[in-house]
Amino acid sequence: MLLMEGTHIREDSDGSERGPSERDVEDACADTCKETRGMVLAMFAPQNIDRLVTISRACLRAGRDLVIDLYTARSRRDGRQH
């Protein structure tokens, strides 16, 4: 299963609609991770710390291990965005 980043949270110009919250995304990702056999891959910009936390929390809820690439690990360790 491959999950690709493409969500955004915003109100329309008239304030009538709002996209999914990070909690909604976390719930959907946790459900997908629980229901999917084998590897689940998630693609998102490593600079998006909110999404990294969301995916991490979803993995914990689903009993999955989170494996991140070296670029993401380093950017988080250094506390800066590349």
N, C-alpha and C positions, 0 to 999 in steps of 0.2 A: 504494500500500500504506500502510495506517495501522497503526502499532504503538501500543497504548495501555498505559500503566502499570497494573499490577494484580497484580504479583508481590510476594511478601514472603518473607522468610527467617526461619524460626522452627522450633523443635522443638515437637512436640506435648507435652502435659503429661507423658506417659510417656517422652518422649525418643526415641520410635521413628521418627519421620519428620522429614524436613527438606525445606524447599522448595528451589527452584533457587538456586544460588550466583550471585553477580554474574558469574562467569566463564561459567556456563551461559547466563545471559541474554546476555552479550556474544557468545558463540558463535552462539546462535540469531539474534541481530540481524545479525551479520556475514553469516551464511548467507542470511538474508532479503534483505539489501541486495545481495549478490552475484547472487542469483537473480531479483530483481525489476527489470524494465525501468521506466524513468521514476522519478518522485519517490517517495521513501519518507518518510513523516512519522512522528515519534515524539512521543507526548504523555506528559509526566511532570512532576511538581512540580519547579520549578527549585531549590527548597531541597534537593532530594535530590542532593547532590554526587556520591555514589557512582554514581547512575544516569546523571548527566551524563557522568561519566568513562567509564562503560560504553558509552554510545551513541557518544561521541567515539572510543573505541578501536575499536568495531565499524565506524565509518565509515572510519577509517584502514585497517583490514584489508581492507575492501571496495573501497577506492579511491574513496570517496564524499567529497563536501564536507559538512561540518557547518555548518549555518546555524542560529543561535539568535536568539530574539527579544530586544528591547532590555531587557526586564525581567530576563531571565536573565543577559544580559551585564553589566548594571549590578550585580546582586546578587553576581555572582562578582567583579567588579572591586572593589566596595566591601568584599568579604570578610564580608558580613553577610547574614543571611536576613531577608527582608521578610515 
